[in-house]
Amino acid sequence: MPNSQNVSPSSQGWGAAAFIVILAIVANTLAYQIHKATYLQPDAAPAAAAEH
């Protein structure tokens, strides 16, 4: 039973792969922007005073 459609496996899925890559870039950029907007530097002075 020969296959009547010649399909190259390397020609399929590029749209889904591109979508995933773009989604990952957007998610990382958004996470970095949220981090920059909400990150608070830790206070070093109270930790040093708590030592015995």
Secondary structure, 3 states (H helix, E strand, C coil): CCCCCCCCHHHCCHHHHHHHHHHHHHHHHHHHHHHHHHCCCCCHHHHHHCCC
